[in-house]
Amino acid sequence: MYKYESEFLKALKKEKTTQIPLYCTGYPELEFIEKYMDQYNLKTNNSDLILNNKNYDIIQQMGFDAVSLWDFRRGEGGYKLDNERRVDGWGRIYKGEWYMWDGVFKQEEIIKNWEYLKLPSKKSLELLKDFLIRSSKNLDYPLSLPGLFEKTWQSMGFKFFAKTLKNQNLDFIKLVITFFSDYLKILIKTLQDVGVTLFLIADDLGYKKRTFISKEMWQKLFKNEYKEIINIIHQRDQHVILHSDGYISDMIAIFIELGFDGIQSLEPNAGVDIFSLFKKFKNRICFIGNLDMGLLSFGTPYEVRNYIKKLIAKAKENNCSLVVSPSQQINKKCDPININTMIEMTKIFK
């Protein structure tokens, strides 16, 4: 995408940066954007940074160094179950706009004949290619990809997935995993061909204080597939981040072994102690995130400043690569003053 190395890219490569980079976890909710622009009198006339009706010039003006693009995971696809329920391309069942924690991947025949998961359209990919060519060199754009664990249990439905796991019917689960892994490999290569060089795999693995499944079972089911996927990206000297909400501290060593360049979210409210992770893993992976949404929504600028000071000081003390970001998408509840404080405080440190 770029011929120069940005501060964000240097952090992913675990190199020294002149400034701590900032990452925006996807395009913020519009209600927040409107409040922030009004609060700080931002205006934009730069049409070069518009993609799918989202103006990324705002993200640049706010002071972020990178923002993920979430609009290119799949094309349109799915069908109606009845007047109230529908099935999307991933096989998930929705009622209205709400996912019902259920899916239709319950039989081998359904998976083998599934025709609703399609790549982004040719027109969509052309828009992305054009955007990357003309986009600002002040921003990096990791492309968000579907995660294997999330899509596996969601397409099966949580209860059916849990029951299948309990009954040790791992062959069926592996069939679903392979289905999504094959799609993901094709999607990555398709995105690489239009100029994408940075990827973020969104795969929530944790609850509060614990993971969804044991790390031993996760490795048994997902490790080899992820190793192949990461290799596809690294073969082109490109980079990949894993995003996961929830408690994932016990999984970090596995992510490092697999070769993920960064880990994003590191949600403190779920029990992730990033300061312990700094001490344990040093500069073996880039740490991205850790600004809790509760702090950014209901905390004070004083509390945000103090946390940023501590976060950066401890990262430097342990020689860790750090990118500051909210743990999740910036939503309408976030206080613009707190988001601005996070950005400005990070930029103070050289």
N, C-alpha and C positions, 0 to 999 in steps of 0.2 A: 504494500500500500504506500509506504513512505521510504525514501532513501536515507533519511536521517534517523537517528535514535532519539526518541522523545524520552522525557524523564519517566513516563509511565512504562515504556518499554525497558529502559534501564533497570527499573525496579523489578520487573518480571524476570529479567536476566540475572537478578541479584547482584547488580553492579552498583557502585556508589552514584548517588544522584546529588545534584546541586541543591535540590529542593524536594520536600516530600510531596509526591503527586496526590491528586484527588480524583476519586472515581465516582461517577454518578450512576446509580443502579437502575438504568433504564430511564426513559423519559418520565419526569414527574407528572403527577396528576394535574390536570389543567387548572383546577381550583387553586392549587398551590402556586402554579406558574403565574396566574393572574395576580394573586396576592403579592408574590415576590416582585414582579415587575412594577406594581403600583408602589410598594414599599420603598424600592430603590430606584425608581424612575428609569427603568430600562426601556429602551426602544430598539427595534431592529428593522432594518430594511434590506438585510442580506438574504436574498432569495436563493443563493447558492447552497445554503445550509438547510433547505426545506426538503424533507423526505416523508412521504405519506402524511402530509398535513402537519408535521411536527417540525418546528423551527429550532434547529440545534445551535443556532447563533445565540439563543438565550443561555444554553448550557455553557457555551464558551464565555459569554459575558459574565456569568456567575462566577467563573474562575476554575471550573473543573478541567482536568487534563484528559479524561476519558469518559465515555458514556456508552453503554451497551445498546445495541439495536435488537429489538425483540420481534420484529415483524416478518422474519424470514425463516421460520421453523418448518412451515408446511404451506401447501396451497389449500384451496377450498375443498371440502369433502365431508360427507356424512349423510345421514338420512333420518327421517322421522320414524319414531316408534309408534306414536299415537298423537292425539291432538295436543297433548301437554308435554310429551317427552321427545327428545331427539338424541341421536348418537353422533358424536363428532368424529373427525378423521382418526383420532387416537383410539377410538372405541369406547370412549367415556360416555355415560348416560347423563343427560342434563334435563332438568325440569325448569323451563323458562331460562333464566340466566345462571341458575345454580347447579353446580356439579353435585350429583347425588351419592357420591362415594361408591358408585357401582359402574360396572362395565360389561361388555358383551363378549370378551375373550374368555369363554368358558369351555370351548370345544376346539379341538385341533383343526377340524374342518373349517371353522370360521376364520381362523388365522391364515390358513393356507389359501383361502379364497378371498381374503380381504383386499378390496380395491379402492378404499376411500382415503387412504393416506397417500397424498400426492405431493410432489416437490412444489416449491413456489413457482408461480407461473413465469413464463418467459418474459412477459412484460414487467413483472415485479423484479426479476433479476436484472433486467436492463436498467430499470430505475436505480437499483442499488449500485450497479457498476458505474453509472453516470455520476451518482452522488459521491462515491469514493474517489473518483477522478477529480472532481471539482471541490471536494470538501477541504475544510481548513486544516492546515498542518498543526494547528494548536490543539486539536482533539484527536484522540485515538478511539476507534470504534470496534470493540470486541462484539462479535456476532453471537447472540444467545442461541444455544442449541438445546434440544430436549434431552433430559437425563434418563438413563436406562432404568434406574430403580423406580423413579416416579411413574414413568409411562407404563412400566410392567404392572405395578399394583393398581394403578388407576384404570387401565384397560380391562383388568380382570375384576375389579371391584375389591374393596378392602377386605370384606368378610371372606370372599372366595379365595383371595390371595393368601390370607392368614390360614384358612382351612387347608388349602393345598400345601402350604409350607409345613403345617403341623403334621399332615399325613405323609410328609416326605416324598411327595410327588414332584420331585425336582426336575424330572425330564420335561414335564409340561411347562413349568416356569421357565426353564431354559429355552424352550421353543419360543415363548413370548419374547424373552430377552434377545434371542437371535434375530427375530423379526424386526425389532426396533433397532438393534445394532446394525443390521444390514442397511436399513433406511438411513441411519445416522451417517454411516460411512459414505453413502452416495451423496447425501446432503452436504457433507463437508467438502467433498471434491467439487461439487457443483458451485459452492460458495467460493472456494479457492480459485476457480476458473474465472470468476468475475472480479477478483482482486482482494478478497478477504484474507487477512494474515493473522488476525487475532480472534480467538474463540473463547466463549464462556459457556460451560455446560451447567445448566440449572438442574440440580438433582437433590431436592431436600431429603436428607437422610435421618434427621433427628427430631425427637420431641424435646421437651424440657428435661434436662438432666440425663437423658439416655437416647440411644439410637433406636430406630424403628426395629431393626433386626441386629443380631450379634455381628461383630466384625468378622468372626470366623465364617458365618453363613454368607455375609456380603462378599467376602473374598471368593468363596466357593462358587457363587453364582455370577458375579459381575467382574471380577478382577481381570480375567483373560480378555474379555470383550473390551474393557476400557484400555487395556494395554495396547491392543490393536488400533483402537481409535486414536489414542495419543500418538502412536507411531506415525499414523497417516499425517498428522499435523506437524510433528517434529521433523519428518523427512524433508519437508520444504523449509526447514529452519524457521518455523512459525511457532506461536505460543498459545497455550490453553490454560484457562482458569477454571476451577471447580467452584460453583456456588452451592452452598447448602445452608438452609436455616437449621435451627435446632442445635442440640448438643452433638458435636462431632470431634471433640478433643481426642478421643481414643482412636480415631481414624486417621489422624494427621500423618503418622508414620507410614501408613499404607499409601496415602496420596503422594507422599514424597517418593516412595519406592516405585510407584507407577510412572512418575515423571511429570505430574501436574506442575506447572510453573508458578501458580498462585492459588490460594484458597480464599474465597470471599464470603462474607457475612460475619462469621466469628461472633455469633450473637451472645452478648454477655447475659442477657435476661434468660437465656436457656441454660446457662451454667458454663459457658466457655470462658475460661480464665486465660486471656491472651498473654498475660504477663508470665504465667507459668510456661506457656508454649514458647515464648521468646527464649526463656532460659534453656528449655529442653532442646529446641530445634535450631536455634541461632539463625544462620542465613541459608538454610537448606531449602526453604520455600518462601515465596513472597506472601506476606500477610496483608490482606485487603479487607477493610471494614472496621467493625467493632464499635461504631457509634450507635448506641441503642436508640430505637425509635421512640421509646418513652422519654428518654433524655431530650431528644430533638423536638418532641412535641410539647412536653409539659415541664421540662427543666428550665433553668435560668441561663442566660449567657455566661454568667460567672461559673456555673457548674460545667458548661460546655468547654469554656476556656481551660479550666483546671484539668478536665479529663484529657483534652488534647495535649496539654503540657506533659502530663504523666505518660500518655501513650507514646509520644515521640521520644521522650527522655529514656524510657525503658527499652524502646526499640534500638536506639543508638547505643545504650549501655551494653546490649547483647549482640550488637552488630547485625541486626535483622533488617531485611528489606521490608519496607512498610509503604502501603498506599492507604490513605485515610478515606473512608466512605461511610455512609449510613449502612446499617446492616441489611435493610430492605429498601424497596422503592420509596422515594419521597412522596408522601401522600398529603391530602388536604389538611390533616391534623397537625402536620409539622409547622412549627413556628418559623416564618421567614428569617426572623432575627437570629434564631439559633442555628439555622442552616448557614447564614452568612457568617456568623461567628465561627462555626466549624471551618469554613473556607479561609477566612481571613487569618485565623489563628494558625492554621497549618502553614500558610504562606509566609508567616513571620520567620519560621525556622529555616535556616540554610544548612 
